[in-house]
Amino acid sequence: MNLKANPMKDNVIDIREITFSEWMNNNFEIRITEEDLKNVFNFYSEMNGFETIKDDFDKDGLRFSVEFLNKIGTTISIMPVQALSLFCDYVTFHNYADNKQEFENQILSMGMDTGFGKLIEQLNATSLGNMAFIYLNTSNPLVKAKIVSIINLCAKDAAIKMGFFGLFKPDISTKKIDARC
């Protein structure tokens, strides 16, 4: 793992040494083989009592049960984009290459102006997985930027709700102002 802020100490990331933005930027830059990704993902899933990824898509076109996907929701947005892509569905995985424009237009038309809460309500683990898969496979910088924005919004919301957003170093440091006259 090559973290720009290098908060590694004894192979453990100290999130107090990096900002949340740095964490998320690193999540978009990490690259490992798909086999290693699945092995690491399944190892941590088993350790924490979560489902492991299925080798193939089920009858619903998913690699995880619907119950599990509903339970985790958008909390997966804090994961590296490669790990997020494991949550994509059959349709995106098998049809994206032939229908890039259609998939990318759907992303570009997603309303960021509808309000953050409304956007979050429209998303789930599979939609985030689909966006991550598209991010990894598109060359369109506008699509990539839109996906980064959406995933970052979800991740910040998830980190706040899970109670660990405040553990990161603040993104913006402000100078103390002496208010005395």
Stockholm file with secondary structure:
# STOCKHOLM 1.0

chainA/1-181         MNLKANPMKDNVIDIREITFSEWMNNNFEIRITEEDLKNVFNFYSEMNGFETIKDDFDKDGLRFSVEFLNKIGTTISIMPVQALSLFCDYVTFHNYADNKQEFENQILSMGMDTGFGKLIEQLNATSLGNMAFIYLNTSNPLVKAKIVSIINLCAKDAAIKMGFFGLFKPDISTKKIDARC
#=GR chainA/1-181 SS CCCTTCCEETTEECGGGSBHHHHHHHHHHCCCCHHHHHHHHHHHHHHTTCCCCCSSCCTTSCSSCHHHHHHHGGGGGGSCHHHHHTTCCHHHHHHTTTCHHHHHHHHHTSCGGGCHHHHHHHCCHHHHHHHHHHHHHCCCHHHHHHHHHHHHHHHHHHHHHHTCGGGSBCSSCCCCCCCCC
#=GC SS_cons         CCCTTCCEETTEECGGGSBHHHHHHHHHHCCCCHHHHHHHHHHHHHHTTCCCCCSSCCTTSCSSCHHHHHHHGGGGGGSCHHHHHTTCCHHHHHHTTTCHHHHHHHHHTSCGGGCHHHHHHHCCHHHHHHHHHHHHHCCCHHHHHHHHHHHHHHHHHHHHHHTCGGGSBCSSCCCCCCCCC
//
